[in-house]
Amino acid sequence: MNPSQNASYAVPTIVLLIAEKRVVQKFFSPEWIPPPIPPPIPPPMVNTKPPPALRNDSSLPPTAPFLLDIGWPQYLATFQKSSQPLFQDLVRFRSNAEVKALPKGPIRRLESGLLLLRQLYIRYMVDIQRYNCSTSHDGVRILTQGSRAHFNPLNSVSSYTRYSRPIMQCVSMMLRYVQANSIDKGKIPNFTIPCTATEVASATRLYNYLVRKEKLDLGMLMQLLHAFLLTLVRCKIEGMDVMACPSDISLVFSSLVEEDRFQPANNITVACAILQHNWFAISMQGAQVEASGKMAFFPHSPDHFKKAPSNDTLPKRTVMSTAVSSQVEEKEISTNEEELQDEVDAEVWMEEEEEESEADDEEQNIMLDMADVHFGDCLPLDEDNEELQMPSKKFFTLNEDKRCEEEVSILRLLSVNKIFVCPPKDSMTFSTPYTRFKFVWLKAVKTARAERRDYGFTFSADGQAVNIPDSTGAFHTIKFNQLGSIVRDIIKDFTTIIQSVLPCNCETVYKEFSNLEIADDLGCRRSIFQQPKNQPLLQPLIQTVYDQLVEADKGRAGLGVMRRNGTVNEKVIKKLLDREQNILSLLNVAFHLSCGVAPRPFQLKSFRYDLDPDTGRERNLFIVWGVLALANPAAKQFGIGVQECLWAFPSSLMTPVLFYLGILRPVFSKLLGLLRSNAKEHSIYIFTHAIPKRKKGGNLWNGTDVNTSLQKHTQSLPIALTGTLLRNLTTGMLRKFFPSLTELDHLPNSLLDQQAQHLRDTGNTHYGRDYDLPRSLEMTIDRARGYIVTSQALQALYGLGIPDEATCCVLSSSHIFASRMNESIAFKEARFQVLSVYLLGFPGSEPNQSQMAVRNVLDSAAYMGTIGDWVLRKAFCRQLSPPSGYSPKYGGLAAMLIIKAVKEWSLGYHRDLLNSADINSAQHFSGCESAAVQYFEDLKERFPTSWIKLSEEVYNLEFARSDLSDLSNIWDGLGIPRSHDKA
């Protein structure tokens, strides 16, 4: 051993709690003295500055109430401030690269062993789940009886990797603790780890084997790890000390962040929930091994244990019944504080919110097959001299399945040891590590729910903004017009960037594509772009763009994908693929903000624009009733493939999205082929990384990618936007402002249904089926239209176009659209008036004369100046008069409609702007309306009498009757042909 090697983690002493008797034993240092009484924590200082919004606050101060209740800040206050980095080092995971950079010696051997232990433990968890899935006994039920917890297999290798974190942090802390005392370096004054003599002995055996053994036997290493894990779980604790077992200490240290702060309560409760899963796994493995008659760990399936786990070979959950699924859903929204959240909840939270560290990626990368792991004769350690000894006769030959004459039932063993994972609530004279981290969860869960789910809102008095509280109760205001402005800017940027990717000789390709009539054969399973009617239209454009990109460098520097010597310019290709990620990022934000109640972040990776031939999974992108829509994502519930739902894109996104997926995506897939990369997912899934971002885990976007994208493009908001927060915000907003949306799924049976003697749902599903809706969606017509109306309601709120007739019926119940109920009628009136009063589009006039007339009308602005003309009053009166009288909002809307009607003639001929899908047009007229409203508000304040007079004239005009006395020849019968002689 090299004495010059310094460990950054070290501790001098340890407290032992033997069995049920509390005994303080001098284990490492004879100079040990009890730690001083913790000083009281001063009351929190009053901060006059409002704290950041909830999602911007990534850590908690030591004065958080629940932290004071569990005593963590008081415990840490007994140590010097400089000790905190050493505490964090005790539980930190080192990457493979960091371990290789360490000098040779015991520290490097230990750290290499810790990486290996974590890989073994992941196999250990998978193995017990494989055992549970292959047996029919009630072991899991006995283990979880009396609680609402459940112990199910996880979905992926990455989930098992995350679930190994808390327990392996505890193991790492203990082994580093042993080493710190062995090399006697970097001690932390007054620091002790309370544990039992059995835990100390097991940790020492495991450490000695890792550091002193020249060649590790992986089978024996797993057996030693299993023995140590059992000592951590099967531990009785007397007394009420704040820190009484190793898992207490590791949970505190793993929750620390810089500057004496702690991780959010949500992270702490998730760690507790994962520890519960680990405790169940260890208890079940212990019972399985002991019931099999073996004296040391032996896996249920040695062949599977030797192979690196993969998502395809993991044990799968059985399909739950509807009743069980509903219970799980009820559990997820339960506010019961008496039980830990189960591993399903924890996995969902982390899948949506938690960032995967680079260390995790590297650890997954080294998860290789272990062909040399053998579970043969156990070599037990002699506790006296800690040297390896030959097994005594009392040990069985482990590669044979021998049992005692009196076979011990696994169910009986689980019942006996259940006290360590679910002790009886009455007559408890001791605590266990399980009850202690359960206590931490109980104290932290209220704050965690405030961080995670309690997205309560208040709305401003005028109904134009929402106020979101943070964890301290301070409110932050988000205006709806601010959200509308953001989404309009995002759509504009998305439209611009997809055109900027085109080579210099392809500027007209986007315009050519815009003039194509792309249709969707809803009976065809293939992509919109692969259908026989559309492919001949798209293929020439795809080939044109690709040919220009792969040309040798000409014109614009660095654009050519192929060099002049015929080699591939990989740098240019990767640069183009990076730009594609920017396109997807903008598409993600535009879709999330405008689609209605957005899907869960993890569901975006399931959206396909083409059929997956390997799995048979249908596409999710359709054109339904002229609307581009995504439908039926992967379901959250276990045992269910997809979840019925449908989201409509705004009309301004339809053309750019189709252009990106129909033209640019095939081009990018061909470029990937030049890099000899697999473009399969890229040609099927929408949200995917062309170049893998993670070493393992696939190319598809995850929840972290979605949230990072949202926060990148919404930095102007006072909070950090996440998918979960946006879902809650949009749901509350639509429920409050559009109450009729809640009734779309409860429509009464029509007379047609009653005459056919069936319910409305039966008629929609089985009779006269409308093939304008994809059969693969398996949803009724009413529900599909309801989903689209929900999307369009939000889009109309954000100024992304005039709603259609169905959406107007929904919006009519909202005060926000009270002034827009007759917008289309008022616009038609404005069109007529600008023709008859301003003489635009006069027959025989030259285009330049019409253009000059338009400029003159807009320059004079007679419809607004000196409080408006006849055109303003006529457009004004077509809107329904409110009970409180006309407000400047009505005048601003009328003025905007007049400007739009005038600009339909700006090119010298008529161009329809009523349903324009151009986002620039929507932004322009939204700005015109805002400026007009401000103009009329100032006028009303300065000249109230003039405004009242205008309102009276508009009101009288609205109810005026037409005088036809001067039209004496109106009934002369002219206008109808008199005969068919020349037909």
N, C-alpha and C positions, 0 to 999 in steps of 0.2 A: 504493500500500500504506500502510495506516495503522500507524505504528510503535507506537501505543498499544495495539494489539490484542495481548493476551497469549495464548499457547498453553499449555495445561496439559501439553503433552507437547513435549519438545525434547531434542535430543542434539547434541553438538558435533563428533564425529569419526567416522570409519569406517575399518575395516581392509579392505583388498582382498586377495583371494586370486585371482590371475590364473592361469587354466588349471591346470596341475599344479604350478606353481612358487609357493611361498609368498613373497609380496612385501608388505612393509608400506609403504603409499603414503600420503602426506599429501594427503587429499582435501578436507577442509573447514577444518581448523585446523592451522597450522604449529606450534602449541605441543603437538601430541600427543606423549604419552610412553606407553610400555607400562604397563599396569595393574600395581599391586603384587601380589606373591605372596599368594594368599588365606591368611588365618590359619587355623590348625587349628580344627575344630569341637570344643567341649568335650564330654565324655561326657554322656549324658543323666542328668538328676537323678532320683533315686529318689523316686517319689511314693507316699506311704503310702495315699492315698485310691484306692480302686478306680476305674478309668476308667469312663466311661459305656459302655453296651452298644454293640455295633457300629453299629446303625442310628441311634443317637443322635449318633454322632461324624461330623460332616459335613466334617471337615478333618483334615489330618495335620500333626504338628509337623515342624520341619526336621530333627529327629533320627531320623526314620524311616529304617531301614537302607537301603532301596532308593534313597531320595533322596540319601543320602550316597554310595552307589555311583555314581550318575550325576553327582554333583558339583554339583547345583543349589544347595544351601544354601551351599556354599563359594563359588560364583560370586557369589551375591547378597550374601555377607558383605563383598565388596570395595567395596560402595556404602553410602552413608549410608542410615539407616532411612527418612529422609524421601523417598527416591527411589522407594519401592515404589508409592505412589499414581500417580506419573508413569509408571512401567512399566505399570501396569494400564490407564492412560489410552491408552497407545500401541496397545493391542489391543482396546479397548472398542468395542462397537457402539452408536452413538447412534441414538435413535429419530427418526422423522420430525419429531415435535413438538420435540424438543431441537434439531434442526438449524434448524428455522424460527425458533427463539428466539434463535439466534446473530446478532450484528450483521453487516451486510453486509461482505464482504471476502474475502480469500483463504481464511480458515479455514472460513467458511460454504460457499464454493464447493467446497472440498475435501471437506467432510463430505457435502454434497449429492451430489458425485460418487461418494463411497464407497457411499452407498445405491444409486445407479444401477449401480455396478459389481457389487454383489452380485446384483441382479436379472438383469443380463446373464450373470453366471457361472452362475446356476441354469439359465438357458436353455442355456448352454454345456454343462453336464453332461447335460441332457435330450437335447440334440442328438446327442451322441456315443453315447448309449444307443439313440437312434432309428436311428442308422447301424448299430450292432452288430446290432440286431434285424432290419434289412432286408438284411443281407448274409450270405453263407454261408461266407466265408473263415475261416481259423483264427487271426485276429488276436488275439482274447482268449486263446486257448489258448497262442499263442507268448508273449504278455505274462506269463502266469501259470505257464508251464511250469517245472517244478522246484520249485514251491511248492504249498502247500495252499490258497492264496488263490483267490478267484474274483471276477469283476467283472460284477455283474448290475445290471439296472435296479432302482430303488427303488420303493416301493409308493405314495408319495403326495408331493404338493408340499411338505408339511411336512417330510418326510424329506429331500428335496433341500435345503430351507432349512437344516436342521440340518447336513447334510453340507457346506454351503458355509462353515460357521463357521471351522474351523481355517485353511484356506488364505486366506480373506479377512481373517482376523486378521493373517496374515503380510503380505498386500498392504497393509492399512491401516497397519501398523507402519512399513513401508518408506516409504510416501507421506507419512505424518506426520513421519517422520524427515527427509525431504527438505525439507518445509515448515519444520520447526523450525530447520534450518540457514539457510533463506532469510530468515526473519523474525528469527533470532538472539535468540529469547526462550525462557525457561524451560529453560535447559540443565541436563543431568544430569552432574555431574562424573564423569570417567573412563569414561563409557559409550561404547562403540563397537559397531557392527554389522559383523561380518566377512562380506564378500561379494566377488564378482568384479566386475571392471570392466564386464562386460556387464550384470550385474544393476543396477549403479549407473546405467549409461546408459539402460537400459530403464525403470527406475523414474523417472528424471528426465524422460524423454520423456512418460511417462504423466501425471506430476504437472503438467508445463507445459501439456499439452493440457487437463487438467481445470480448471486455475486461470486460464490466460491466454486460452483460446478463448471468445469471446463466445457462440457458439451451437455446442453439441456435436453432432457427427455420430456417432450411436450406432454405426454400422457401423465407423467408424474407431476409436472408443473400444474396441470389442470386439477389433479387430485389435491395438491397442496392448496391451490386457490379455493377450491370448493370447501375444504376443511376450514379455511380462514373465514370464508363468507358465512358459514354456518355459525361460527362464534359471534360474528357481528349481529346476526339475526336473533339467535337464541340467547338472549341476555336479559336478566332481571336486574332492575335498578331500584334501590331504596333511597329515599331522600328527595329533596326538592331543589337540588342544585341547578343553576342555569345550564351548566355544561356537565353532563354525566355520562356520556358515551362518545365514541369516535364519530358517529354520524352527526351528532350535535355540532362538533367542532368543524367537520368538513362542510356542513351546510352553511355555517356562518362564513367561513373563509371563501367558499365559492360564490357567495352573495356580495362580496366586497367589490367595489370599484374605486377609482382614484379619489383622492381628497376626502377620505373618511365617509364616503357615501356608499349606499347600498343599491343593488339592482331593484327594479320595480317590483311591486308586490306580485304582479302576475308571474314574473320569472321565478319567484320564491315558491309560489303555490304549485307551479308546474314541476319544479324540482321535487317537491314533496309528493306530488302525484306519481312521478316517475319512480321515486324511492319505493312507494307502495307496490308498484309493478315489480320492482326488483325483489322486494321482500317475498312476494308471492312466488316468484320464479325460484328463489333459493330454497324456500320452504318446500315447494313441490319437488324440486330436485333431491333434497335431503330425504324426503319420504320415499321417493321412487328408488333411490340407491339402497336405503336401509331395508325396504320391503323386498328388494331383489336378493337379499342375503349377502351383499358385498360390503367389505369393510372400507372401501374408498370409492371415489367417484368412478362411475362407468356410464358412458352415454347410452341413451335409449337406442340411437341409431349410429353406431361407429362409422359406417360408410359415409353417411351424410355429414358427420362431424368433421371428417378429414377434408371434405371439399369446401371450397370457399362458398359461402351462401350467396345466392343471387335472388333477385325478385321473382324469377320464374320458378324457383325450387322451394320457396318459403312455404311453410304450412299455412293454409288458408282458413279463414273464418267460415263456419257453416252459415248457410242462409237463415236469417232470423225470421220468425213469423211476424205478421203485422203487429200483433200485440206486443211482442218484445221490442220491435222497432219503435213503437210509440212510447214504450217505457224509456228507451234510450233518449228519445227526443224530449220527454218530460224531464229527464234527469239533466239534460243540457241547459234547461232554463230554470232548474230548481234553485231556490234560494235557501234551501235547508243547510244550516251550518254544521250539522252533526256528522256529516260524512265527507271524506276526501273526494275530490273530483276524480273520476276514473281515467284510465290511460287513454281512452278514446278521446275525451275532451282535450287532454294534454297534447295528444298528437295533432289534433285539428288546430289548436292554437298555434303550435310551433310551425305547422305546415303553412299557415297563413302569415305569421308574423315574424318568426325567428329567422335570423340570418344564419346561413351555414358557414362556418369558419373554414379558412384554408386548411387548418389542421385536420378537420374532419375529412376534407377531400383527400388529403395525403394519406390519412389512416385507411380510408376505403381503398386507396390505390395499392396499398401493400397487403390487402386481404387476399392472400394466395392460398392455393391448396396446400394442405399439411399432410402429405402422404406418409411422413415418418412418425406420425403420432400413433402410439400404441398404448393400450390400456392393459398391460400385463400385470406381473407381480408388483405389488406396492412395496417400495423401499421406505419403511417408516424411519423417522428420525429419533434418535435417542435424546431425550430431553436434557440429560445431564451434561453430555459433552457436545451436543449439537452436531455430531458426525453421522454420516450415513451408515446404517446398519442393515444387515441382511434381515429379511422378514422372519418373524417367529412363526411357530406352527399355528398360532391362533388366526393368522391371515389366510384368506381363501385364495385360490388361484383365480384371478379376476377374469381371465378369458374363458372360464367355464361358468355357467349359470347354476351355481350350487346354492341351496337354501337350507336354512336351519330346519330341524325336525318340527319345531313349533313355528310355522311360518307366520310372520308378522304382516298383517294387512296394511296396505298403504292408507286405507281410509282411517284405520285406527291410529296410525302414526300422525296423520294430519289432524285428527281430533285432539290428540294429546298435545301436539305442538302448536295448535291454533292460538294458544294464549299469547304467542309472540307476535302474531299479526292481527288478531282480533280478540283481545282479552275481554272477559265478562265485565259488564259495566258495574255490577254490584260486587261487593266483597273483594275489591282490588286492594291489595296491600303493597303493591309494587308498580313500577312503570317499566316500559320496554322502549327500545329505540323507536319502534313503530308508533307507540302512543305519544312519544315526544315530538316526532316530526308531524304527527297528526295535529298536535296542539299548536305547532307553528302555523300549519295550514289554516286552522280555525281562526287564529288571530289575524292572519294576513288576507283572508278571503274577501272581507268586506272592501278593503282598499283595492284588491285585485279586480273585483267586479266593477268598481268605479273606473279603473283604468281600462278594463277590457270591454265591458258591456253596458255600463250605465250611461248610454248616450242620450240623456234626457235633454230636451231643448225647451227654450221659450221663444216666442215669436214677437217681433216688434209690433208696436201698436198699429202701424199702418200695414202690417202684413207683408212687408217687402224685404225682411231680413230675418235671420235665425240667430239666436244667441246660444252658444255652446259653453257650458261650464267646464273648468278644469278641475283637478283633484282638490284644489284649495277653495273652490266655490266661486272663483272669479270668472266672469263671462267674457267671451270673445265673439264679436259680431261678424257674420258673413252675409253680405247682401246678395240677393238673387241676381241682380243685374251684374254683380261682380263675377259670379259663376258663369252667367251667360256670356260676358265679355271674354272670359278665359276660354270657354269652349269654342267660341267663334274664332278666336285667335289661333287655337290649336288646329281647328279644321283648315283654316287658311294656310298655316305653316305646313300641314300635312299635304295639302294640294300642291303647294309650292315645291316641297322637297322631292316629291315623286317625279316632278317634271325636271328638276335640276339634275337628277341622276342621268337623264337621257344624254347621249352624245350630241355634239354640236350640229350634226347633220340630221338629227331626228326631232327637231323642235315641233314639227307639225304632227307627230305621231299621236300626241295626246288629243289634239283637236280632231284628228281622224277617228280616234277611238270614241270620242264623245258623240260623234254622229252615227255610230253603229247602233243597231237595234238588237241589244243582247236580251235574249229570252231564256227562261228556265223551264225545261220540261220536267215538271215535278214528279212524273212517273219514272224518270231516269235516275239511277243510283249514282251515276258518275257526276263529276264536277260540272258546274255551269259551263266552264271553259272547254271541257272535253266533249260536250254534246255535239252531235253531228251538225246541228244548225249553226252553232257558234264557232266551231273550230276552224272552218274555212275562212271566216272573217278575221279571226285573231292570229292565225299562223303567219300570214305575211308580215304583220306588224312585229310579232315576236322575232322573226328571222331578221327583219331590218335592224332592230335594236341590237340584236346579238352580233350581227355582222359588223356593225359600226364599232362595237366595243372591242371586238377581237382584231380589228385592223391594226396594222403596224402603226407605231407612233407617228401621227401626222397632226398638223394643226395644233390644237390645244395640248400643251405639254403634259406628259404623264398619263394621258387618258387611255391609250391603247393597252389592251390586255395582252396582246402578243407583241413581242419585240420584233425588230426588223430581221433578226436572224432566225425567227420562227419559234423561239422559246417562250414559255409562259412567264409573264410578269406577275409573280405571286403577290408582290407587294400591292399592285394596283387592284388585284382581285380582292384581297383582304380589306383594302380601303373601301371598296364598293360594298362589301358585305358588312362592314362597320356602319356604313351609311344606311344600310337596310335595317339595322337594329334601331337607328334613330327613327326610321319610318315606322317601325313596329311600336316604338315607345310613344310616338304621337298618336298612332291609331288606338293604342290601349287607353290613353287618357281621353281622347275624343269619344270613344265608345263608352267608357265608364261614366263620363259626365252627362251623356245625352241619351243613353239607352233606356232610362227609367230606373228601376231598382236593379242595380248592377249584379252580376253573378259574383259568387265568392271568388276571391283571388286565385285559389288553387284550381278552380274550374276552367280558367281560360286555357290551360294546357290541353284540355280535351276537345277544343273546337277544331274541326276539320273542314277544309273546303273541298275535299275529295274523299271518295270511299277508300277505306283502308283494306286492301285486298287480303292481307294476312289475318286480320282479326274479324273482318266482315262488318266492322263498325261503319254506320252510315255517316254521310256528310252532315254538317250542321249549318251550312250556308245555303240560303234559298232566296229566291225572289218571289214573294207572296203578295198578290194583289198590287203589283207595281212597287213594292217596298222591299228593299234589301234587308234581310233579317238573319240573325243567328238563333238557333233553337236547340233545346234538349242537351244540356251539358252533362258531364259525369255527375252522378248523384253523390251526395254526402253520406247518405244512409248505407249501411252495410247490407249486402245481398240485393241491392237494386242497381241496375246498370246505368240508367240515365234518369234525369229528372225532367219532367215536363215543364217547359218554359219557352218563351219566345221574346226576343228583343229586336226592335226595329231600329235601323240606322236612320239618322236624319237624311233628307233628300240631298243635302249638300255634300254628304259623304259617299253617296252611292257610286257616282262616276269615279272618283279617285280610288275608292276601295276596289272596285272591279278592275280598274286599270292596273293597280298594284298586283293583285292576285292573278289577273289574267294575262298580263304582259310582262311586268318586271319579275314576278316570282319565277316563271319558267326560265327567264334569262339568267337569273341568279342561280337556279338549279343547274343549268348547263355550265356556268362558271365553276360551281363546286366540282363538277365532273372533271374540269381541267386540273383541279387540285387533287384529283383522285380521292375525293371525300365522298362519304355516303350521303346522298341527297334524298333518301327515301322519306324521312320525316319532313324534310323541307318541302317536298312536293305533295304532302298530305295535310299537315297541321299548319294552322295560321301563326300561332305564337311559338316560334322556335328559334333557337340560336343556330345560325348557319355553321359557325365554328363553335364547337363545344366550349361552354364557359366553365363547366366543372369537369374534373377528370373522370368522375363517375356520377351517374345519376341522370344521364340522358341529356338531350339537347333542348327539351321543351322548357318553356318558362315555368317558374314556380311562383309561389306567393310573394317571395322577396323581390323578384324581378318586377312584379306588378306594382307593389307598393313603392319601390324605388323610382319607378317611372312616374307614378302619380305625384310623388313629392318633388321630383325634379322639375316638373312643368307647372306646379301650383305653388311656387314659393311666395307668391304675393299674398296668399291667404295667411291669417294669423295663427293657423294650426298646421301641423304636418298631416296631410291627408293620407289616409289608408283606405284600402278597399272596404274593410269592415266599418269604419267610421262613415264612409260615403253611403254604404248601404243603409245604415241607420238614419242618416240625415235625409236621404231621398225618401225613405219609407215614411218617416214622420211628416215630411213636407207634403207629399202627395196625399197622405191620409187626411191631413188638416185642410188643405186647400181644394182638394178634389174628392169630396166624400162620395160622389157617385161612383168612383172607381171601386169602392168596396162592395158595390151592389151588382157589378157586372157578372159575377159568377152565380148570382141568385135570381136570375130572371124567371118570371112565372111561365107556366105552360101556355102556349098560344092556342088560339081556336083551332088551328091546323093540327096541333098535337092532340088536342082533346078529341077532334073528330077522328083522328087515326087511332085513338084510344091507347096512347102511350105518353110517356114523359118527354119533356123537351130534350134531355140528354139522349134518350133512346132515339129520338128522331134525328138528332144531329149525328149520331154515331152510325146508325144502321140504315136509315132511309134517305134516299136521294143524296148520297154522299157527294160533296163538292170536291172535285179533283183539282180545284185551284189551291188546295191545301195538301202538302205532301202526306201520303199515307204513313210514311215511316215515323211521322211525329205523333201519331195516335192521339190527337187532341180534337175536341169538338170545334165547330165553326165559331160558336159563341166565345169560347175561351181564346181561340187564336185572335179573333178581332179584339177581344178585351186586352190581350197582351199588347197588341199594336197600338191601341188607343192609349194605354198607359205610357208607352214610350213617346208617342206623339204629344201627349199632354205636357210632359216635361220639356220636349223640344220647343213647343209653342211658348212655354214659359221663358225659355232662354232666347227667344227671338230667332229661331232657326226655321222660320217659314210660317205661312198662314195655315192653320189647321184645316183638315178636311171636314166634311159635314158630320161624320160620326164623332170626330174628336170635339167639334164645336158643341155637340150635345152634352158632352162630359164637362167641358170648360164652362158651360153656361152657369153651373152651380158655384163657380169660384168667383170671389170678389175681385181677384186679380184680373180676370178677363171680362168683368162686367162692362167695361168700356169697349170691348172688342166683339161683343155678341153679334153685331150686324156689320162686321168689318168688310166682308166680301160684298155686301149690298152697298155699303158706303163707297167702296172702291169702284163699283160699276157706275154709281152716280157720278163720281169724280171723273171717270172716263168720258161720260156723256157731256158733262159740263165743260171740260177743257176743249172738246171739239166744237161745242155750240157757242161758247163765250170767247175762247181764245183763238178759235178758228184754226186749230192745229189739224194737219192732215187734209187741208182744203183740196178738193179735186182739182187736178191740173197743176198744182204747185210743184216746183222742182224740189229735189231733196235738200239742196243748199238753202232754199227759202224756208223749208220746214225746220231745218236746223237753226236758222237765224231766228225764227219765231219762237222756238223752244228757249233759246238763250234770252230773248227779250222777256218772256214770261217769267223765267227764273230770276232774272236781274231785277225786275220791277217788284216781284213777289206781292202782287196786288191782293192775293188771297190771305195775306197776313198784315200788310201795311195798313195803317190807320184802321186797325181792327177788322180787316178782311172785307171781301167782296161777296157777290152773289154765289160764286163757286164754293167759297168756304161755308156759307150758310146751308147750301144744298147738301154738301157732303156731311156737314155737321148734323143736320136734322135726320139723316138716315140712321143715326145711332139712337138707341133707346134712351129716353130722358131719365136720368136717375132721380130718386125721391128728393135728394138734397140739392138738385140743380146741377147745371153743367159745370165741370171743373176744367182747368187748363189741360188735363190729360186728354179729354175728349177733343179739345181744340188742336192739341199736338198731333193726335192720331189723324184727324181730318186733314191737317196741313201736310203730313207725311204722305197720305194717300193721294193728295193732289199732285205733290211733287213726283210721285211714282207714275201717276197717269200721264203727266207731262213728259217725263223722261222715256216713256214708251215710244215717243216720236223723235228721240234725240239723234237717231241715225238717218232721219229723213223719211222713214217708213215705220209702220207700226211693228213693235216687238213686244210680245206678251211678257210682262213681269209679274203677273199675279202669283204664279207658282214657280218662280225661278229657283233652281237648285244651286245657284252660284252663291258661295258663302261671302264673297266680296260684296255682292248686291245686298245680302241680308245685313251685313255690317254697316254698309253705307246708309241704308234707310233706317236702321235702328238709331244711328247717330243723328239723322235728320229729325226723327221723332223726339229724341231727347232734347235737341236744341230748340225745337218748336215748343215743347212743353215749358222749357225754361223761359222762352220769350213771352208766352202767354201768362205765366205765373208773375213775371215782373210787371207785365201790363195790368193784370188784375189788381196787383198791390198798389200801383201808382194811379191807375184810373178805374177805381171800382165801379163808378157810375157807367162808364162805357162798357165794361164787361157785363153788367146787369142788363143793359140795353141789348147787347148782342145775344145774351141768353134768351131774352124775351122774344126777339125776332126769330131766333132759331126755333123756339118752342111754338110760336104762332105759325111758322112755316111748316112745322111737322104735322100740325092738325088742320092746315088750310085745305079747302076743297077747290078743285079746278073749275074755272069759269069757262064754259064752252059756248057762250052766247054769240061770240064772234066767228064761230066755225059753222056757218049756216049750211055749207055744202059738205059737211063731214059724212052725211048719210046718203051720198049720191050714188052709192052702189058700185063705184069704180074700184078697180083692183082685182076683179075676178074675171078670167077669160070667159067670153060669151058662147063659144062653140068649139067643136073638135074637128072642124073642117080641114084644118091644115096639120093635124096631128101626125 
